[in-house]
Amino acid sequence: MRRWSRWRPFPDPREGEPLTAPLGPGVYELRNRDTDQLILVGISGHCAHRMSSLLPRPLGTGTRNNAAKRTYVRRHLNDIDYRTLACPTRENAARVERERRDAHEYLYPT
C-alpha cells in the first residue's frame, strides 16, 4: 500500500488554492493544526471531489448532508490541515478508514 501524503493546509477556494488529493479511491483525514485534534476521516471512490464537499456552498460542491462538518471546516479553514492516501479500490479505502476510526478519536466520528 502507498503512504499517506504529508499534512497540507486545507485550501481556501476564495484564494484559488488547489486541493491535492487522489482522483480515484482514497482516504482523507483532517486535523486542527492549532490543537492537533483529529477532525474527521473519510473515504470516496473519487477522493478529490468528495473532499471539495467539506465546505458549504458556494465554496464547496457536492451534496454532503452533514452541515455541522461543513460549518466547522469553513469556520476553522485557516487552522485545518489534511492528508490523503490513494487506495487501489474503494473497499481498500473503507478498510483503512475503519482502522483509523478504531485507533483514533475524531471530533466527527462518522
Stockholm file with secondary structure:
# STOCKHOLM 1.0

chainA/1-110         MRRWSRWRPFPDPREGEPLTAPLGPGVYELRNRDTDQLILVGISGHCAHRMSSLLPRPLGTGTRNNAAKRTYVRRHLNDIDYRTLACPTRENAARVERERRDAHEYLYPT
#=GR chainA/1-110 SS CCCCCCCEECCCGGGTCCCCCCSSSEEEEEEETTTTEEEEEEEESSHHHHHHTTSCTTTSCSCCCCHHHHHHHHHTGGGEEEEEEECSSHHHHHHHHHHHHHHSCCSSCC
#=GC SS_cons         CCCCCCCEECCCGGGTCCCCCCSSSEEEEEEETTTTEEEEEEEESSHHHHHHTTSCTTTSCSCCCCHHHHHHHHHTGGGEEEEEEECSSHHHHHHHHHHHHHHSCCSSCC
//
